[in-house]
Amino acid sequence: MIMKVGIMQPYLFPYIGYFQLIKAVDTFVIHDDVQYIKGGWINRNRVLLNKTDYLYTFSLQNDSSSKHVNQRYFTPDFKQQCQKFMRVLQTAYGNAPYFERTQEMVKNVFKAMSPENIEEDIAVKIGRSVRLIASFLDLDTNFMSSSSLEKDEQTEGEDRVLEIAHQLNAETYINAIGGKELYNPQKFNNEGIELYFIQPKKIPYRQFPDEFVPWLSIIDVCMFNSREEINELLASYSLIQ
């Protein structure tokens, strides 16, 4: 059996492409010991509110910009932010066909993230949320954190990915399509690893009777689609080299 591995930073309620990558691999590595990039998607995403995309952000404590993801923390009012977000979802999706089911999933995610415990770093909390959503989506991928692996902490980028892949005896590495310009297929081939990029297909589904807004949080997908439809959307991707 070919061992397929994917690596991504932990994102809170990311878009469906994130979970397509999880579905496509045997082991998904949550990349928690890399620098937190301000303005990225780790602690924010978009939902549909008043017919347009609404950017939500869960605030983090002020800290050095050089710290890793697993060295950053939500602000002490994280619990209140979770409650506020639930109210946003009620306003945004109260009339969606699968609102109650999805609302319950989000509640369970927040509960598992232990909002009262501000001493847990965001990688632990968000990583836990990713695992729970994957379970909700019936994905049986194995999860692990990159910080649990012994590796040369001086390696970065492509070399770090290759080191992790080798540690896990991967024969195939699959990356998000956004990294296509960052990795050299020949270098991976020389290391005995096939490199692929996952390209989500256009997957319009019926939202409210307005123009479709694509690539919102997985929450949006769950609000408007049955489990069977979600499974079809999760499989709607291509692997390219």
C-alpha positions in Angstrom: 0.0 0.0 0.0 1.3 3.4 -1.0 1.6 5.7 2.1 0.3 9.1 1.3 1.0 12.1 3.5 -0.2 15.7 3.6 1.0 18.6 5.8 -0.8 21.8 6.7 -1.0 24.3 9.5 -4.0 24.0 11.8 -6.9 26.1 10.5 -10.1 26.9 12.4 -13.2 25.9 10.3 -11.2 26.0 7.0 -12.7 25.7 3.5 -13.6 22.4 1.9 -10.2 22.1 0.1 -8.5 21.5 3.5 -10.7 18.5 4.1 -10.3 17.3 0.6 -6.6 17.1 1.3 -7.3 15.2 4.6 -9.4 12.8 2.6 -6.7 12.3 0.0 -4.0 11.1 2.4 -3.4 8.3 4.8 -1.7 10.5 7.4 -2.3 14.2 7.9 0.4 16.1 9.7 -0.7 19.3 11.6 2.2 21.6 11.1 2.3 23.3 14.5 5.9 24.1 15.0 6.3 26.7 12.3 6.1 30.4 12.5 2.6 31.9 12.9 1.9 34.1 9.9 -0.3 37.1 10.8 -3.1 37.6 8.2 -3.3 33.9 7.3 -6.2 31.6 7.8 -5.2 29.9 11.1 -7.7 31.7 13.3 -10.1 33.2 10.8 -12.2 32.3 7.7 -15.4 33.3 6.0 -19.1 32.5 6.3 -22.2 33.7 4.4 -23.9 36.6 6.1 -26.5 38.9 4.5 -25.8 37.5 1.0 -22.1 38.1 1.1 -18.9 36.7 2.6 -18.3 37.7 6.2 -14.7 37.4 7.6 -14.6 36.1 11.2 -11.5 36.3 13.3 -10.7 34.8 16.8 -8.3 37.2 18.4 -4.9 36.1 19.7 -2.8 37.4 22.6 -0.2 39.9 21.5 3.2 38.2 21.1 6.4 38.1 19.2 5.9 37.6 15.4 8.7 35.0 15.4 6.8 32.6 17.7 5.5 29.3 16.3 1.9 28.4 16.0 2.1 26.2 19.1 3.5 29.1 21.1 0.5 31.4 20.4 -2.7 31.7 22.5 -6.2 32.9 22.1 -7.2 35.9 24.2 -8.8 35.4 27.6 -12.2 36.2 26.1 -12.1 33.2 23.8 -15.2 31.7 25.3 -17.1 35.0 24.7 -15.9 35.0 21.1 -17.2 31.5 20.6 -20.6 32.5 22.0 -20.6 35.6 19.7 -19.8 33.4 16.7 -22.7 31.1 17.5 -25.0 34.1 17.4 -23.5 35.0 14.0 -24.3 31.6 12.7 -27.8 31.8 14.0 -28.3 35.1 12.1 -26.5 33.9 9.0 -27.8 30.3 8.7 -31.0 30.0 10.8 -33.0 29.2 7.8 -30.5 26.8 6.2 -31.7 23.3 5.6 -29.1 21.6 7.8 -28.7 24.4 10.4 -29.5 22.4 13.5 -27.1 19.5 12.6 -24.3 21.9 11.8 -24.9 24.2 14.8 -24.6 21.1 17.0 -21.3 20.2 15.4 -19.9 23.7 15.9 -21.0 23.6 19.5 -19.3 20.3 20.1 -16.1 21.7 18.5 -16.0 24.7 20.7 -16.7 22.5 23.8 -13.8 20.2 22.8 -11.5 23.3 22.4 -11.9 24.0 26.1 -12.6 27.7 25.8 -12.1 28.2 29.6 -8.6 26.9 29.4 -6.5 29.7 28.0 -3.2 27.9 28.8 -3.6 25.6 25.8 -1.9 26.9 22.7 -3.9 27.5 19.5 -2.3 24.5 17.8 -3.7 22.2 20.4 -7.2 23.7 20.3 -7.5 24.1 16.5 -5.9 20.7 15.9 -8.6 19.2 18.1 -11.2 21.1 16.1 -9.8 19.7 12.8 -10.0 16.2 14.1 -13.6 16.5 15.3 -14.8 18.0 12.0 -13.0 15.3 10.1 -14.8 12.7 12.2 -18.1 14.6 11.6 -17.4 14.3 7.8 -16.7 10.5 8.2 -13.0 10.8 7.3 -10.8 8.1 8.8 -7.4 9.7 8.2 -4.7 9.3 10.8 -3.6 12.6 12.4 -0.4 13.7 14.1 1.4 16.9 14.9 4.8 17.8 13.4 6.1 18.8 16.8 5.8 15.2 17.9 8.4 14.2 15.3 12.2 14.3 15.9 13.7 16.4 13.2 16.3 19.0 12.4 14.7 22.2 13.6 17.0 24.2 11.2 15.4 22.7 8.1 12.7 24.8 6.4 10.2 24.6 3.5 10.8 21.8 1.0 13.6 20.2 3.1 11.4 20.0 6.2 8.5 18.5 4.2 10.9 15.8 2.8 12.3 15.1 6.3 8.8 14.6 7.7 7.7 12.5 4.7 10.8 10.2 5.1 10.1 9.8 8.8 6.6 8.6 8.0 7.9 6.3 5.2 5.7 8.2 2.7 5.9 7.2 -0.9 3.6 10.1 -2.0 3.3 13.6 -0.7 0.2 15.7 -1.5 0.2 19.4 -1.1 -2.4 22.2 -1.4 -2.4 23.7 -4.9 -1.1 27.0 -3.5 2.3 25.5 -3.0 2.8 24.5 -6.6 5.5 27.1 -7.1 7.3 26.2 -3.9 8.2 22.6 -4.5 10.4 20.9 -7.1 9.0 17.6 -8.3 12.4 16.4 -9.4 13.8 16.9 -5.9 11.0 14.8 -4.5 11.6 12.1 -7.2 15.3 12.0 -6.3 14.2 11.3 -2.7 11.9 8.5 -3.8 8.7 10.4 -3.2 6.0 11.3 -5.7 4.8 14.8 -5.4 1.2 15.8 -6.2 -0.9 18.9 -5.7 -4.6 18.8 -4.9 -6.8 20.9 -7.1 -10.4 21.4 -5.9 -12.9 21.4 -8.7 -15.5 24.1 -8.9 -18.2 22.9 -6.6 -21.3 25.1 -6.6 -24.1 24.0 -4.4 -27.4 25.7 -3.6 -27.0 28.3 -0.9 -29.9 30.7 -0.3 -31.6 31.7 -3.6 -28.9 34.2 -4.6 -25.6 34.2 -6.4 -23.3 31.4 -5.2 -20.3 32.5 -3.0 -17.5 29.9 -3.3 -14.8 28.7 -1.0 -16.4 29.7 2.3 -15.8 27.8 5.6 -16.6 24.1 5.8 -19.5 25.4 8.0 -21.2 26.8 4.9 -20.9 23.5 3.1 -22.4 21.6 6.0 -25.3 24.1 6.3 -26.5 23.5 2.8 -25.6 19.9 2.0 -26.7 16.4 3.1 -24.0 14.0 4.2 -24.2 12.2 0.8 -23.8 15.5 -1.0 -20.9 16.5 1.3 -19.1 13.2 0.5 -19.5 13.9 -3.2 -18.0 17.4 -2.7 -15.1 16.1 -0.7 -14.2 13.8 -3.6 -14.5 16.6 -6.2 -10.8 17.3 -6.7 -7.9 16.3 -9.1 -4.4 15.4 -8.2 -1.9 17.1 -10.5 1.9 17.0 -10.8 
